[in-house]
């Protein structure tokens, strides 16, 4: 009996010893779990005992699953076996050195809806080592048609936290910060400090977008901005170009105008935009009673849209993918030349612009009150007046025929007391322009109420499209 008891105790002791040894061997076979998270001093804290590892856990080791807060600065993620395997195709595409630049980078994504969530997702999957995700809003049921990762279970959760939670299961080695914040002057330092390698502007509110772009230019930060992705359907017309070259997009147009007027910034900001003219407009806003009401009465935050833009979910997703591709190639220093954007018939708009300047100088003695450039003249002539006189009540869509009469048209102020701006210019024939200059708005309002109402409505629409 005693011999059997001693034999059993011996086997137990050997089993415990073998268990401890096998544990250490496993740890050595899994260097990614230790080397990327623990220093040599932490490794020395491992103790062989009959019951395995010491109960004390090294305090400077991150959780295996990743918390999103691990300090990875100075650590080459590509030395991690699983990370290098996960990024194999990227490494094959960029090369090791270029991929190291990507994994060592820090990118800020502001606005995490249909565009921003897809951009952030591909930056993460491509190995960006640090991400800051910023959005003040929550996941809604209606956003599930275009969001990159959100599910019904995420409805009501802040978009930033939703993305972080999903991202940690995809690439736990990434250092992810999620901030439920609205970008503004007071949050600027918190969001833009830390020297990010790139900032992605995926905001759809013009006031916030303009302020962010101006701040990044002022700080010397690289930024890529997304313009309107809603109400489009043709993915082949999506482009990347300087803000000065983006056309057919009301949001771009408004941003250009505001940046130039308020900050003196006329370009130098790359944007993703669509050459396609929007196929739908903002839906009318209806209150609880079912009647159309003033959307501003229901705004949670001043300046933020309440009315809904119809969205085909694929287009914002492609916008986001395009943004991620651009940023990744920039970080990896891979030269990519975007297809140039060509504006046809630009000479016609230059002629109208020059004609406006000459008319202002002739009538007012100076052209200093001309507040439009050639690109804005294009908007006024093409989008507002369809290349025809404002006095033609049934103006149709722009076609080649619009240029048949361009030599007979000129831009003049609607209200002579206000400067020649986008919101105060109409297109008239020469004789009509002379007659307009000799009458007052009160005369027109009283004698031609329908014409007055139509022009006023069109100019008001222009003001709304420019966000003013």
Secondary structure, DSSP 8 states (H G I E B T S, - for coil): -HHHHHHHHHHHHHHHHHHHHHHHHHHHH-HHHHTTT--HHHHTT---BTTBS-SS--TT---TT--S----TT--GGGSHHHHHHTHHHHHHH-HHHHHHHHT-EEEEE--SHHHHHHHHHHHHTT-SEEEEE-S-B--GGGGGT-SS--GGGTTSBHHHHHHHHHHHH-TTSEEEEE----STTTHHHHH-S--SEEEE----HHHHHHHHHHHHHHT--EEEE---TT---GGGEEEEEGGG--S-HHHHHHHHHIIIII---S--EEEEESS--S--B---B-TTSSB--GGGG-SSTT---S-B---HHHHHHHHHHHHHHHHHHHTT----------TTHHHHHHHHHHHHHHHHHHHS--TTB---HHHHHIIIIIISTTS-TT-TT-----GGGGGSGGGEEEEESSTTS-B-GGGEEEEEHHHHHHHHTS-HHHHHHH-HHHHHHHHHHHHHHHHHTT-
